[in-house]
Amino acid sequence: MAVATVDDSVLDLVRKHMREVKVPGNYDRVYKDECMFCFASPESPGGLYINLATHQAFDEEHMELDQQRTSAMLYLHRQARRVPLSEAELKKREDEKPNKMAIGVKGGFQLDEKDYRLETEEALVLLPAWLRIPLPCPELPELVLSCITAVQKHDSASHQASLSAWHEERRVSKYAEHLEQLPATRNIPMDPKEWKCDETGLQENLWLNLSTGFIGCGRQQYGMDSGTGSAMKHYEATGRKYPLVVKLGTITPHGADVYSYAPEEDDMVLDPHLARHLAHWGIDMIQMEKTEKSIAELEIDQNVAMEFDKITEAGAHLKPLSGPGFVGLTNLGNSCYMNSVLQLLWALPELHQRYVDKAAHIFKTAPQDPAVDFATQFAKVSVAERLGRGSWRMPALCHKSNTWQPTVRPQAFKSLVGKGHSEFSSGRQQDAQEFFGHLLEVLSRAEHAAGSRLPGAAAEPTTRLFKFGTEDRIQCTETGRVRLILRCRVFCTLHIPMEAAENRNELEQFQERQQKRQKLKEEGSAAADEHVTPRVPFTACLEMWAADNLVDGYSSAAAGRKTQAAKRPRFSSFPPYLLVQMLRYYRTETGEEKKLDVEIPVPEELDLEPLRAQGLQAGEQLQPDAPDEPPAAASHGAAAPAAPPGPQPDDTIVAQLVSMGFSENGSKRAALAVGNSSTDAAATWVFDHIEDPDFNDPLPASGKASTGGVAGGGPGAPEPSAESLSTLGDMGFNERQARIALAACQGSVERAVDWLFSRHDNLDIEVEEAAATSTSAAGGSMAAAPSGDASASAAQLLDGPGQYELVGIVSHMGANTTCGHYVCHVKKEGQWVIFNDEKVAASQHPPFDRGYLYLYRRRQ
Ligand SMILES: [Zn+2]
């Protein structure tokens, strides 16, 4: 590249192209630390070029693409170099130990434990001759100078995105400003040894009520603190008037853990007047030293529990892997759920064909701002992983090993995939299964909209590879009549029957020993004991899923009254990839999410063919069509036979089909679908469509037969309001549960809450049953099959022999899915590989028995 002497001819050239320069405003996005199409950074060889019109950055490789797209001529070139830190600077960093759970915030785990700082060289580059004008250069025209200054000063878009997420989200309590403090009848001693619970006399986990001066035990937390909850009981006993408590052992000159018991807060909060409120009780914040672990520190401790070691294969000397297919993903702060799900998805060669092989075309046809284009962002991360090209940033948390590995920082991807979603846009930990569903939904929408940019994607969306059908065969025990309900799913969700533990004897002995130990401990002579974990065979989980379930109060149309029915779920198709979710999490009566401590040896080979649905058997009869107590919302469709507009099915054809054993509704559909042409044609249609999910549903009021489901747009099925959904969501119910409950309760949130709680023990099963017997489960079926198309008919499902091979595992460690850590294991070329954020290594003991999500590939 020619370094230009800044003479008049060069300045003339700059002026000639000056019109294209745009000074970025405060609200404009400036991309200056990552190429739009790859993970090249200013540190990468060749640096980055920032387009002064669009403020988008490109490395040398992708400059040409930008040229074709924008014909821009003026770029700001940035090349950064590492300068080692001094001894003093290194020492200072060592002193700042993590004391917050969040990663990347000040005082939290530092993401980039750098032993260097960056120095950046900049130049204005003028195309097409690649003339280089080193900066600063005061002779440049004013407009160009202001543009360069604005770009330099602007927070980069990725920085803005990461900032919003990671601060520990504690809000200022609304009770803090005018907190009532009763007359100070006591002085809290400054010496921690003198603190004790006013009720129990215990000396740990003590909370001072800032209003009353009462000291009480906290509730049990994180399985570490002991506690009876005296502080909480005191709040109740004093008429719920004094909600703010401070944890005594956590007070430092910088603050303390303050909790609000007020129902609308019920969380850790900030008290801006804490120093004054403490002084009222004689505590001088400035002199306090932290004696007890803060909540955040307890969470950190929990990360080093045994489970953590097992799943991350800690202690084993794992051989690091790098290069194509072995690229780690930077943890952006609690984003390991996303990293793990991405690594699992990349086990599919189909995705490489669509997003890696066609990446150049996807980039070339990207909209003006590629950062908001999902196909571009997904291709960008996929290419980096596939080709082993990460950024030149120092991999986080690997600094001790001193091994350089390319890592990918999927910040732009995360911002985009979480956009508009209250949880996935936040910096909080998430449920990987929920995120997987969300990602598939976003992917499907993008693929649907992509048109020629992703050839074939609209017809064969990625989701299709996971979708499978289930058949719920519901047989009235009295009449023997059968009803077959077909549904589309993406996850095979398995409950864990703890009573089926194969080591029950050992467990019982262990529990006995534990009780004895407890006594010995009180006498001070307990010996260590090996922890015994319940071990439930995988087949027991599968059997539980497939078992006959007796349903009482079944409205049997054949019997004309309520009877009992046996429900038997089976697979009606076997997709190319099967996602199995082990339901390790459950809610306690208080709504707290807990995790089952259990091992399930999940097999590497799986044959599900014995669980294939057999359809209607010879000699069996279907239930007649009177709907099973359709909720009012759904019955609109059925209850509108009065002169519906449009063509009517031919009665003779319908009667003949019914006499052949098909349902009346299905027969009507068939007659309409073939234009009432002939019974034969209608019968042929029936055989092609009998597995449609809506085959037995009443015709929509318009009288039109649909080949897909009418469920999605079923007339009269009201869409639950976003507010209702979010209310139930806040109570801990997932979207599918909320939708189905609302549909069953005509949209009444209050009744839906009762409905959900009364089914608490067996919520998922009950929800599925409600969905199955309701034609208004449109939203529900969408949630089950995140594709945006409720009309996914059985005919569209991919199918093959039900023999599978395990290719990936996502495991979670921690008490529940809102905290803890996820890692992913993927089988690549016959070798299991562990992906633990940016760390990638050959796995020695994949956690087959401790996983949360399992990805199986069909053998044929
Ligand atoms: Zn690039």
Residues whose N, C-alpha, C, O or C-beta is under 5 A from the ligand:
A	BS01	ZN	C35 F37 C38 A40 D59 H62
